[in-house]
Amino acid sequence: MMRIRINAGNWPGIIVLLLFLNPVLVQGQARDFKLSSPDMQTTLHLFLDAQGSLNYEVKWSKRKVIEPSELGLTINGRETGKNVKFVSSKAVSRSEKIFWPIGENSVIDNTFNELDVSCISGELPYNLIVRAYNGSVAFRYAFPGNEKFVISKENTAFNISAPSVIYQYHHESIFTPTSLDTLKTTCDLPATVTAKDFFLSIGEAENISYTKAELQKGSAGNSLAIAFARDSAVRYNSAFSTPWRTISISGTAIGLHQFSELFLKLSKPSPTDLSKIAPGKLIRAQLNTQSGIDCIDLAKKLDFKYIMFDAGWYGPERAKTSDPRVVIPAINMPEVIEYGKKNGIGVILYVNYLGLQNYLDEILPLYKQWGVAGLKFGFIDGFTQEGLTWLSQAISKVNDAGLLLNIHDNYKPTGLSRTYPYLLTQEGIRGDENSPDAFHNTTLPFTRFLAGAADFTFCFPNSRSDFAKNIKVSKAQQLALTVVNFSPLQSIFWYGQPKDYTNFEEIEFFKYVPTVWDESRYLTGSIGKNISVARRKGSTWFIGNAAGLSDWKERVKLDFLDAGRIYKATIYSDGENNEILKTAHSFRQGDKLSIDIKAKGGAAIMLEPQ
């Protein structure tokens, strides 16, 4: 092993280790590589079987979690996982600290070992790039050349070593726990799979121009395989790389959260000045000038940063005659934007897919001229190769324009926020718009949120409406979910009107809770049953506790608090008649927090050092 210190991009002092592997040789031909994580507890074994087919297996904590599984693509009618020879290989280890002030942690540790294996299948050359992190492996295929590639199938398989249950879902659907051997439909990535002794998250990173791949039942009883659910084929006219396929392993459900930044680590960094990006909470305005003014007043009172005009501000969003360059007469946009600037509140505008396709290059400089702070994309195509290719180009343009971006409806993140940091959040989630229940709310942290931020579109009750159609949990759980559910741009009061929020003592927690964090910890929880998350901003900690469909009693040790300091805790819990009960308490490091929450209930806690 040779150790070299180099400069890499904007990260001076990154340590890179050049590893000289000792592959197994058969008649002078390498047939076997093993790549281990920095802590040596996770190993990906890459090998050729007796027929020359490319396979891999994964061991974690001295046990096999992925049995020998197929690799490769079917390209131009040829299976790249068959008749394979390893031509050469190179390996490096990298350790870097990613400054990330718009995330769950302000600093992300990116330490991994990487192996780049040059392969040839018949006469088709390609590279298989593999990374091993502590608890995770990732791999992707890279094809050189200028020929036309038609990928009719991705043959990547995941043969899990034990009987397992998958939490099946599709972007905004409910979760259905299903035994793998009875899975009859597909499941979105990231997918959470549970076995007796371990938990898996199977995911996808850096999808820029591929199709939206999903998981389907594989050929074995506990097997999963990649499916092209929306495209019959994926096409490239020159060299390309597939998205990363990822496997993360934990001995506990709560431990899966440590991999929620993996997709960011696997995506390319950006030269964007992150200090210019301002996360925050927003209120959705009605489609008239006065509502915009009233929303700005409430936003200022609650220390929000934005208001948003949603679908309809430029006319019926699906009408071909509607033009996102022209505001409807009911809204005096210059007046609202100017009033917002005077009060430190930005305006975000919604534009749907039709308007974006027709006018994106025109509206970006126009909105900058107007003084708009950001965009919300609606009803984009997050399914097909054509749609995702267009979308990544659009995200890049919005990022270059310095406008915040929130993508709604079916899109899910694959880490592109690291490449385009103005992409603060996206939906791809069953939020309050779609009336989720407590089971759903306590499943999301272990599933969809492992991919990245999600806009939950909170519908907190007010003096006029309890939004019973949308909210299936208590008020205190709604407060708690603003800590549990990570989103740098968080939509609050989704269906409410600003002057109806006279219940300030109940909503004051929204004023204090941040949307980005210096440190995050998942304390305890069980999929679909309960969740407790602690996050720190500066020296203040916030804890969100949410119960599923059953009562929850537990004690959690507060060992993350600073030693020698007393913390004043303000606790917002469920009182009588679905009211918020506000109490105070004091805690020190090592004290235990007693959780006693009724089904569908919650508690939001703010811990300030004294």
Secondary structure as a PSIPRED ss2 file (coil, helix, strand):
# PSIPRED VFORMAT (PSIPRED V4.0)

   1 M C   1.000  0.000  0.000
   2 M E   0.000  0.000  1.000
   3 R E   0.000  0.000  1.000
   4 I E   0.000  0.000  1.000
   5 R E   0.000  0.000  1.000
   6 I C   1.000  0.000  0.000
   7 N C   1.000  0.000  0.000
   8 A E   0.000  0.000  1.000
   9 G C   1.000  0.000  0.000
  10 N C   1.000  0.000  0.000
  11 W E   0.000  0.000  1.000
  12 P C   1.000  0.000  0.000
  13 G C   1.000  0.000  0.000
  14 I C   1.000  0.000  0.000
  15 I E   0.000  0.000  1.000
  16 V E   0.000  0.000  1.000
  17 L E   0.000  0.000  1.000
  18 L E   0.000  0.000  1.000
  19 L E   0.000  0.000  1.000
  20 F C   1.000  0.000  0.000
  21 L C   1.000  0.000  0.000
  22 N C   1.000  0.000  0.000
  23 P C   1.000  0.000  0.000
  24 V E   0.000  0.000  1.000
  25 L E   0.000  0.000  1.000
  26 V E   0.000  0.000  1.000
  27 Q C   1.000  0.000  0.000
  28 G C   1.000  0.000  0.000
  29 Q E   0.000  0.000  1.000
  30 A E   0.000  0.000  1.000
  31 R E   0.000  0.000  1.000
  32 D E   0.000  0.000  1.000
  33 F E   0.000  0.000  1.000
  34 K E   0.000  0.000  1.000
  35 L E   0.000  0.000  1.000
  36 S E   0.000  0.000  1.000
  37 S C   1.000  0.000  0.000
  38 P C   1.000  0.000  0.000
  39 D C   1.000  0.000  0.000
  40 M C   1.000  0.000  0.000
  41 Q C   1.000  0.000  0.000
  42 T E   0.000  0.000  1.000
  43 T E   0.000  0.000  1.000
  44 L E   0.000  0.000  1.000
  45 H E   0.000  0.000  1.000
  46 L E   0.000  0.000  1.000
  47 F E   0.000  0.000  1.000
  48 L E   0.000  0.000  1.000
  49 D C   1.000  0.000  0.000
  50 A C   1.000  0.000  0.000
  51 Q C   1.000  0.000  0.000
  52 G C   1.000  0.000  0.000
  53 S C   1.000  0.000  0.000
  54 L E   0.000  0.000  1.000
  55 N E   0.000  0.000  1.000
  56 Y E   0.000  0.000  1.000
  57 E E   0.000  0.000  1.000
  58 V E   0.000  0.000  1.000
  59 K E   0.000  0.000  1.000
  60 W E   0.000  0.000  1.000
  61 S C   1.000  0.000  0.000
  62 K C   1.000  0.000  0.000
  63 R E   0.000  0.000  1.000
  64 K E   0.000  0.000  1.000
  65 V E   0.000  0.000  1.000
  66 I E   0.000  0.000  1.000
  67 E E   0.000  0.000  1.000
  68 P E   0.000  0.000  1.000
  69 S E   0.000  0.000  1.000
  70 E E   0.000  0.000  1.000
  71 L C   1.000  0.000  0.000
  72 G C   1.000  0.000  0.000
  73 L E   0.000  0.000  1.000
  74 T E   0.000  0.000  1.000
  75 I E   0.000  0.000  1.000
  76 N C   1.000  0.000  0.000
  77 G C   1.000  0.000  0.000
  78 R E   0.000  0.000  1.000
  79 E E   0.000  0.000  1.000
  80 T C   1.000  0.000  0.000
  81 G C   1.000  0.000  0.000
  82 K C   1.000  0.000  0.000
  83 N C   1.000  0.000  0.000
  84 V E   0.000  0.000  1.000
  85 K E   0.000  0.000  1.000
  86 F E   0.000  0.000  1.000
  87 V E   0.000  0.000  1.000
  88 S E   0.000  0.000  1.000
  89 S E   0.000  0.000  1.000
  90 K E   0.000  0.000  1.000
  91 A E   0.000  0.000  1.000
  92 V E   0.000  0.000  1.000
  93 S E   0.000  0.000  1.000
  94 R E   0.000  0.000  1.000
  95 S E   0.000  0.000  1.000
  96 E E   0.000  0.000  1.000
  97 K E   0.000  0.000  1.000
  98 I E   0.000  0.000  1.000
  99 F E   0.000  0.000  1.000
 100 W C   1.000  0.000  0.000
 101 P C   1.000  0.000  0.000
 102 I C   1.000  0.000  0.000
 103 G C   1.000  0.000  0.000
 104 E C   1.000  0.000  0.000
 105 N C   1.000  0.000  0.000
 106 S C   1.000  0.000  0.000
 107 V E   0.000  0.000  1.000
 108 I E   0.000  0.000  1.000
 109 D E   0.000  0.000  1.000
 110 N E   0.000  0.000  1.000
 111 T E   0.000  0.000  1.000
 112 F E   0.000  0.000  1.000
 113 N E   0.000  0.000  1.000
 114 E E   0.000  0.000  1.000
 115 L E   0.000  0.000  1.000
 116 D E   0.000  0.000  1.000
 117 V E   0.000  0.000  1.000
 118 S E   0.000  0.000  1.000
 119 C E   0.000  0.000  1.000
 120 I E   0.000  0.000  1.000
 121 S E   0.000  0.000  1.000
 122 G C   1.000  0.000  0.000
 123 E C   1.000  0.000  0.000
 124 L E   0.000  0.000  1.000
 125 P E   0.000  0.000  1.000
 126 Y E   0.000  0.000  1.000
 127 N E   0.000  0.000  1.000
 128 L E   0.000  0.000  1.000
 129 I E   0.000  0.000  1.000
 130 V E   0.000  0.000  1.000
 131 R E   0.000  0.000  1.000
 132 A E   0.000  0.000  1.000
 133 Y E   0.000  0.000  1.000
 134 N C   1.000  0.000  0.000
 135 G C   1.000  0.000  0.000
 136 S E   0.000  0.000  1.000
 137 V E   0.000  0.000  1.000
 138 A E   0.000  0.000  1.000
 139 F E   0.000  0.000  1.000
 140 R E   0.000  0.000  1.000
 141 Y E   0.000  0.000  1.000
 142 A E   0.000  0.000  1.000
 143 F E   0.000  0.000  1.000
 144 P C   1.000  0.000  0.000
 145 G C   1.000  0.000  0.000
 146 N C   1.000  0.000  0.000
 147 E C   1.000  0.000  0.000
 148 K C   1.000  0.000  0.000
 149 F E   0.000  0.000  1.000
 150 V E   0.000  0.000  1.000
 151 I E   0.000  0.000  1.000
 152 S E   0.000  0.000  1.000
 153 K E   0.000  0.000  1.000
 154 E E   0.000  0.000  1.000
 155 N C   1.000  0.000  0.000
 156 T C   1.000  0.000  0.000
 157 A E   0.000  0.000  1.000
 158 F E   0.000  0.000  1.000
 159 N E   0.000  0.000  1.000
 160 I E   0.000  0.000  1.000
 161 S C   1.000  0.000  0.000
 162 A C   1.000  0.000  0.000
 163 P C   1.000  0.000  0.000
 164 S C   1.000  0.000  0.000
 165 V E   0.000  0.000  1.000
 166 I E   0.000  0.000  1.000
 167 Y E   0.000  0.000  1.000
 168 Q E   0.000  0.000  1.000
 169 Y C   1.000  0.000  0.000
 170 H C   1.000  0.000  0.000
 171 H C   1.000  0.000  0.000
 172 E C   1.000  0.000  0.000
 173 S C   1.000  0.000  0.000
 174 I C   1.000  0.000  0.000
 175 F C   1.000  0.000  0.000
 176 T E   0.000  0.000  1.000
 177 P E   0.000  0.000  1.000
 178 T E   0.000  0.000  1.000
 179 S E   0.000  0.000  1.000
 180 L H   0.000  1.000  0.000
 181 D H   0.000  1.000  0.000
 182 T H   0.000  1.000  0.000
 183 L C   1.000  0.000  0.000
 184 K C   1.000  0.000  0.000
 185 T C   1.000  0.000  0.000
 186 T C   1.000  0.000  0.000
 187 C E   0.000  0.000  1.000
 188 D C   1.000  0.000  0.000
 189 L C   1.000  0.000  0.000
 190 P C   1.000  0.000  0.000
 191 A E   0.000  0.000  1.000
 192 T E   0.000  0.000  1.000
 193 V E   0.000  0.000  1.000
 194 T E   0.000  0.000  1.000
 195 A C   1.000  0.000  0.000
 196 K C   1.000  0.000  0.000
 197 D C   1.000  0.000  0.000
 198 F C   1.000  0.000  0.000
 199 F E   0.000  0.000  1.000
 200 L E   0.000  0.000  1.000
 201 S E   0.000  0.000  1.000
 202 I E   0.000  0.000  1.000
 203 G E   0.000  0.000  1.000
 204 E E   0.000  0.000  1.000
 205 A E   0.000  0.000  1.000
 206 E C   1.000  0.000  0.000
 207 N C   1.000  0.000  0.000
 208 I C   1.000  0.000  0.000
 209 S C   1.000  0.000  0.000
 210 Y C   1.000  0.000  0.000
 211 T C   1.000  0.000  0.000
 212 K C   1.000  0.000  0.000
 213 A E   0.000  0.000  1.000
 214 E E   0.000  0.000  1.000
 215 L E   0.000  0.000  1.000
 216 Q E   0.000  0.000  1.000
 217 K E   0.000  0.000  1.000
 218 G C   1.000  0.000  0.000
 219 S C   1.000  0.000  0.000
 220 A C   1.000  0.000  0.000
 221 G C   1.000  0.000  0.000
 222 N C   1.000  0.000  0.000
 223 S E   0.000  0.000  1.000
 224 L E   0.000  0.000  1.000
 225 A E   0.000  0.000  1.000
 226 I E   0.000  0.000  1.000
 227 A E   0.000  0.000  1.000
 228 F E   0.000  0.000  1.000
 229 A C   1.000  0.000  0.000
 230 R C   1.000  0.000  0.000
 231 D C   1.000  0.000  0.000
 232 S C   1.000  0.000  0.000
 233 A C   1.000  0.000  0.000
 234 V E   0.000  0.000  1.000
 235 R E   0.000  0.000  1.000
 236 Y E   0.000  0.000  1.000
 237 N C   1.000  0.000  0.000
 238 S C   1.000  0.000  0.000
 239 A C   1.000  0.000  0.000
 240 F E   0.000  0.000  1.000
 241 S E   0.000  0.000  1.000
 242 T C   1.000  0.000  0.000
 243 P C   1.000  0.000  0.000
 244 W E   0.000  0.000  1.000
 245 R E   0.000  0.000  1.000
 246 T E   0.000  0.000  1.000
 247 I E   0.000  0.000  1.000
 248 S E   0.000  0.000  1.000
 249 I E   0.000  0.000  1.000
 250 S E   0.000  0.000  1.000
 251 G C   1.000  0.000  0.000
 252 T C   1.000  0.000  0.000
 253 A C   1.000  0.000  0.000
 254 I H   0.000  1.000  0.000
 255 G H   0.000  1.000  0.000
 256 L H   0.000  1.000  0.000
 257 H H   0.000  1.000  0.000
 258 Q H   0.000  1.000  0.000
 259 F H   0.000  1.000  0.000
 260 S C   1.000  0.000  0.000
 261 E C   1.000  0.000  0.000
 262 L H   0.000  1.000  0.000
 263 F H   0.000  1.000  0.000
 264 L H   0.000  1.000  0.000
 265 K H   0.000  1.000  0.000
 266 L H   0.000  1.000  0.000
 267 S C   1.000  0.000  0.000
 268 K C   1.000  0.000  0.000
 269 P C   1.000  0.000  0.000
 270 S C   1.000  0.000  0.000
 271 P C   1.000  0.000  0.000
 272 T C   1.000  0.000  0.000
 273 D C   1.000  0.000  0.000
 274 L H   0.000  1.000  0.000
 275 S H   0.000  1.000  0.000
 276 K H   0.000  1.000  0.000
 277 I C   1.000  0.000  0.000
 278 A C   1.000  0.000  0.000
 279 P C   1.000  0.000  0.000
 280 G E   0.000  0.000  1.000
 281 K E   0.000  0.000  1.000
 282 L E   0.000  0.000  1.000
 283 I E   0.000  0.000  1.000
 284 R E   0.000  0.000  1.000
 285 A E   0.000  0.000  1.000
 286 Q C   1.000  0.000  0.000
 287 L C   1.000  0.000  0.000
 288 N C   1.000  0.000  0.000
 289 T H   0.000  1.000  0.000
 290 Q H   0.000  1.000  0.000
 291 S H   0.000  1.000  0.000
 292 G H   0.000  1.000  0.000
 293 I H   0.000  1.000  0.000
 294 D H   0.000  1.000  0.000
 295 C H   0.000  1.000  0.000
 296 I H   0.000  1.000  0.000
 297 D H   0.000  1.000  0.000
 298 L H   0.000  1.000  0.000
 299 A H   0.000  1.000  0.000
 300 K H   0.000  1.000  0.000
 301 K H   0.000  1.000  0.000
 302 L C   1.000  0.000  0.000
 303 D C   1.000  0.000  0.000
 304 F C   1.000  0.000  0.000
 305 K C   1.000  0.000  0.000
 306 Y E   0.000  0.000  1.000
 307 I E   0.000  0.000  1.000
 308 M E   0.000  0.000  1.000
 309 F E   0.000  0.000  1.000
 310 D C   1.000  0.000  0.000
 311 A C   1.000  0.000  0.000
 312 G C   1.000  0.000  0.000
 313 W C   1.000  0.000  0.000
 314 Y C   1.000  0.000  0.000
 315 G C   1.000  0.000  0.000
 316 P C   1.000  0.000  0.000
 317 E C   1.000  0.000  0.000
 318 R C   1.000  0.000  0.000
 319 A C   1.000  0.000  0.000
 320 K C   1.000  0.000  0.000
 321 T C   1.000  0.000  0.000
 322 S C   1.000  0.000  0.000
 323 D C   1.000  0.000  0.000
 324 P C   1.000  0.000  0.000
 325 R C   1.000  0.000  0.000
 326 V C   1.000  0.000  0.000
 327 V C   1.000  0.000  0.000
 328 I C   1.000  0.000  0.000
 329 P C   1.000  0.000  0.000
 330 A C   1.000  0.000  0.000
 331 I C   1.000  0.000  0.000
 332 N C   1.000  0.000  0.000
 333 M H   0.000  1.000  0.000
 334 P H   0.000  1.000  0.000
 335 E H   0.000  1.000  0.000
 336 V H   0.000  1.000  0.000
 337 I H   0.000  1.000  0.000
 338 E H   0.000  1.000  0.000
 339 Y H   0.000  1.000  0.000
 340 G H   0.000  1.000  0.000
 341 K H   0.000  1.000  0.000
 342 K H   0.000  1.000  0.000
 343 N C   1.000  0.000  0.000
 344 G C   1.000  0.000  0.000
 345 I C   1.000  0.000  0.000
 346 G E   0.000  0.000  1.000
 347 V E   0.000  0.000  1.000
 348 I E   0.000  0.000  1.000
 349 L E   0.000  0.000  1.000
 350 Y E   0.000  0.000  1.000
 351 V E   0.000  0.000  1.000
 352 N E   0.000  0.000  1.000
 353 Y H   0.000  1.000  0.000
 354 L H   0.000  1.000  0.000
 355 G H   0.000  1.000  0.000
 356 L H   0.000  1.000  0.000
 357 Q H   0.000  1.000  0.000
 358 N H   0.000  1.000  0.000
 359 Y H   0.000  1.000  0.000
 360 L H   0.000  1.000  0.000
 361 D H   0.000  1.000  0.000
 362 E H   0.000  1.000  0.000
 363 I H   0.000  1.000  0.000
 364 L H   0.000  1.000  0.000
 365 P H   0.000  1.000  0.000
 366 L H   0.000  1.000  0.000
 367 Y H   0.000  1.000  0.000
 368 K H   0.000  1.000  0.000
 369 Q H   0.000  1.000  0.000
 370 W H   0.000  1.000  0.000
 371 G C   1.000  0.000  0.000
 372 V C   1.000  0.000  0.000
 373 A C   1.000  0.000  0.000
 374 G E   0.000  0.000  1.000
 375 L E   0.000  0.000  1.000
 376 K E   0.000  0.000  1.000
 377 F E   0.000  0.000  1.000
 378 G E   0.000  0.000  1.000
 379 F C   1.000  0.000  0.000
 380 I C   1.000  0.000  0.000
 381 D C   1.000  0.000  0.000
 382 G C   1.000  0.000  0.000
 383 F C   1.000  0.000  0.000
 384 T C   1.000  0.000  0.000
 385 Q H   0.000  1.000  0.000
 386 E H   0.000  1.000  0.000
 387 G H   0.000  1.000  0.000
 388 L H   0.000  1.000  0.000
 389 T H   0.000  1.000  0.000
 390 W H   0.000  1.000  0.000
 391 L H   0.000  1.000  0.000
 392 S H   0.000  1.000  0.000
 393 Q H   0.000  1.000  0.000
 394 A H   0.000  1.000  0.000
 395 I H   0.000  1.000  0.000
 396 S H   0.000  1.000  0.000
 397 K H   0.000  1.000  0.000
 398 V H   0.000  1.000  0.000
 399 N H   0.000  1.000  0.000
 400 D H   0.000  1.000  0.000
 401 A H   0.000  1.000  0.000
 402 G C   1.000  0.000  0.000
 403 L C   1.000  0.000  0.000
 404 L E   0.000  0.000  1.000
 405 L E   0.000  0.000  1.000
 406 N E   0.000  0.000  1.000
 407 I E   0.000  0.000  1.000
 408 H C   1.000  0.000  0.000
 409 D C   1.000  0.000  0.000
 410 N C   1.000  0.000  0.000
 411 Y C   1.000  0.000  0.000
 412 K C   1.000  0.000  0.000
 413 P C   1.000  0.000  0.000
 414 T C   1.000  0.000  0.000
 415 G C   1.000  0.000  0.000
 416 L C   1.000  0.000  0.000
 417 S C   1.000  0.000  0.000
 418 R C   1.000  0.000  0.000
 419 T C   1.000  0.000  0.000
 420 Y C   1.000  0.000  0.000
 421 P C   1.000  0.000  0.000
 422 Y C   1.000  0.000  0.000
 423 L E   0.000  0.000  1.000
 424 L E   0.000  0.000  1.000
 425 T E   0.000  0.000  1.000
 426 Q E   0.000  0.000  1.000
 427 E C   1.000  0.000  0.000
 428 G C   1.000  0.000  0.000
 429 I C   1.000  0.000  0.000
 430 R C   1.000  0.000  0.000
 431 G C   1.000  0.000  0.000
 432 D H   0.000  1.000  0.000
 433 E H   0.000  1.000  0.000
 434 N H   0.000  1.000  0.000
 435 S C   1.000  0.000  0.000
 436 P C   1.000  0.000  0.000
 437 D C   1.000  0.000  0.000
 438 A H   0.000  1.000  0.000
 439 F H   0.000  1.000  0.000
 440 H H   0.000  1.000  0.000
 441 N H   0.000  1.000  0.000
 442 T C   1.000  0.000  0.000
 443 T C   1.000  0.000  0.000
 444 L H   0.000  1.000  0.000
 445 P H   0.000  1.000  0.000
 446 F H   0.000  1.000  0.000
 447 T C   1.000  0.000  0.000
 448 R H   0.000  1.000  0.000
 449 F H   0.000  1.000  0.000
 450 L H   0.000  1.000  0.000
 451 A C   1.000  0.000  0.000
 452 G C   1.000  0.000  0.000
 453 A C   1.000  0.000  0.000
 454 A C   1.000  0.000  0.000
 455 D C   1.000  0.000  0.000
 456 F C   1.000  0.000  0.000
 457 T C   1.000  0.000  0.000
 458 F C   1.000  0.000  0.000
 459 C C   1.000  0.000  0.000
 460 F C   1.000  0.000  0.000
 461 P C   1.000  0.000  0.000
 462 N C   1.000  0.000  0.000
 463 S C   1.000  0.000  0.000
 464 R C   1.000  0.000  0.000
 465 S C   1.000  0.000  0.000
 466 D C   1.000  0.000  0.000
 467 F C   1.000  0.000  0.000
 468 A C   1.000  0.000  0.000
 469 K C   1.000  0.000  0.000
 470 N C   1.000  0.000  0.000
 471 I C   1.000  0.000  0.000
 472 K C   1.000  0.000  0.000
 473 V C   1.000  0.000  0.000
 474 S C   1.000  0.000  0.000
 475 K H   0.000  1.000  0.000
 476 A H   0.000  1.000  0.000
 477 Q H   0.000  1.000  0.000
 478 Q H   0.000  1.000  0.000
 479 L H   0.000  1.000  0.000
 480 A H   0.000  1.000  0.000
 481 L H   0.000  1.000  0.000
 482 T H   0.000  1.000  0.000
 483 V H   0.000  1.000  0.000
 484 V H   0.000  1.000  0.000
 485 N C   1.000  0.000  0.000
 486 F C   1.000  0.000  0.000
 487 S C   1.000  0.000  0.000
 488 P C   1.000  0.000  0.000
 489 L E   0.000  0.000  1.000
 490 Q E   0.000  0.000  1.000
 491 S E   0.000  0.000  1.000
 492 I E   0.000  0.000  1.000
 493 F C   1.000  0.000  0.000
 494 W C   1.000  0.000  0.000
 495 Y C   1.000  0.000  0.000
 496 G C   1.000  0.000  0.000
 497 Q C   1.000  0.000  0.000
 498 P H   0.000  1.000  0.000
 499 K H   0.000  1.000  0.000
 500 D H   0.000  1.000  0.000
 501 Y C   1.000  0.000  0.000
 502 T C   1.000  0.000  0.000
 503 N C   1.000  0.000  0.000
 504 F H   0.000  1.000  0.000
 505 E H   0.000  1.000  0.000
 506 E H   0.000  1.000  0.000
 507 I H   0.000  1.000  0.000
 508 E H   0.000  1.000  0.000
 509 F H   0.000  1.000  0.000
 510 F H   0.000  1.000  0.000
 511 K H   0.000  1.000  0.000
 512 Y H   0.000  1.000  0.000
 513 V C   1.000  0.000  0.000
 514 P C   1.000  0.000  0.000
 515 T C   1.000  0.000  0.000
 516 V C   1.000  0.000  0.000
 517 W C   1.000  0.000  0.000
 518 D C   1.000  0.000  0.000
 519 E E   0.000  0.000  1.000
 520 S E   0.000  0.000  1.000
 521 R E   0.000  0.000  1.000
 522 Y E   0.000  0.000  1.000
 523 L E   0.000  0.000  1.000
 524 T E   0.000  0.000  1.000
 525 G E   0.000  0.000  1.000
 526 S E   0.000  0.000  1.000
 527 I C   1.000  0.000  0.000
 528 G C   1.000  0.000  0.000
 529 K C   1.000  0.000  0.000
 530 N E   0.000  0.000  1.000
 531 I E   0.000  0.000  1.000
 532 S E   0.000  0.000  1.000
 533 V E   0.000  0.000  1.000
 534 A E   0.000  0.000  1.000
 535 R E   0.000  0.000  1.000
 536 R E   0.000  0.000  1.000
 537 K E   0.000  0.000  1.000
 538 G C   1.000  0.000  0.000
 539 S C   1.000  0.000  0.000
 540 T E   0.000  0.000  1.000
 541 W E   0.000  0.000  1.000
 542 F E   0.000  0.000  1.000
 543 I E   0.000  0.000  1.000
 544 G E   0.000  0.000  1.000
 545 N E   0.000  0.000  1.000
 546 A E   0.000  0.000  1.000
 547 A E   0.000  0.000  1.000
 548 G C   1.000  0.000  0.000
 549 L C   1.000  0.000  0.000
 550 S C   1.000  0.000  0.000
 551 D C   1.000  0.000  0.000
 552 W E   0.000  0.000  1.000
 553 K E   0.000  0.000  1.000
 554 E E   0.000  0.000  1.000
 555 R E   0.000  0.000  1.000
 556 V E   0.000  0.000  1.000
 557 K E   0.000  0.000  1.000
 558 L C   1.000  0.000  0.000
 559 D C   1.000  0.000  0.000
 560 F C   1.000  0.000  0.000
 561 L C   1.000  0.000  0.000
 562 D C   1.000  0.000  0.000
 563 A C   1.000  0.000  0.000
 564 G C   1.000  0.000  0.000
 565 R C   1.000  0.000  0.000
 566 I C   1.000  0.000  0.000
 567 Y E   0.000  0.000  1.000
 568 K E   0.000  0.000  1.000
 569 A E   0.000  0.000  1.000
 570 T E   0.000  0.000  1.000
 571 I E   0.000  0.000  1.000
 572 Y E   0.000  0.000  1.000
 573 S E   0.000  0.000  1.000
 574 D E   0.000  0.000  1.000
 575 G C   1.000  0.000  0.000
 576 E H   0.000  1.000  0.000
 577 N H   0.000  1.000  0.000
 578 N H   0.000  1.000  0.000
 579 E C   1.000  0.000  0.000
 580 I E   0.000  0.000  1.000
 581 L E   0.000  0.000  1.000
 582 K E   0.000  0.000  1.000
 583 T E   0.000  0.000  1.000
 584 A E   0.000  0.000  1.000
 585 H E   0.000  0.000  1.000
 586 S E   0.000  0.000  1.000
 587 F E   0.000  0.000  1.000
 588 R C   1.000  0.000  0.000
 589 Q C   1.000  0.000  0.000
 590 G C   1.000  0.000  0.000
 591 D C   1.000  0.000  0.000
 592 K E   0.000  0.000  1.000
 593 L E   0.000  0.000  1.000
 594 S E   0.000  0.000  1.000
 595 I E   0.000  0.000  1.000
 596 D E   0.000  0.000  1.000
 597 I E   0.000  0.000  1.000
 598 K C   1.000  0.000  0.000
 599 A C   1.000  0.000  0.000
 600 K C   1.000  0.000  0.000
 601 G C   1.000  0.000  0.000
 602 G E   0.000  0.000  1.000
 603 A E   0.000  0.000  1.000
 604 A E   0.000  0.000  1.000
 605 I E   0.000  0.000  1.000
 606 M E   0.000  0.000  1.000
 607 L E   0.000  0.000  1.000
 608 E E   0.000  0.000  1.000
 609 P E   0.000  0.000  1.000
 610 Q C   1.000  0.000  0.000
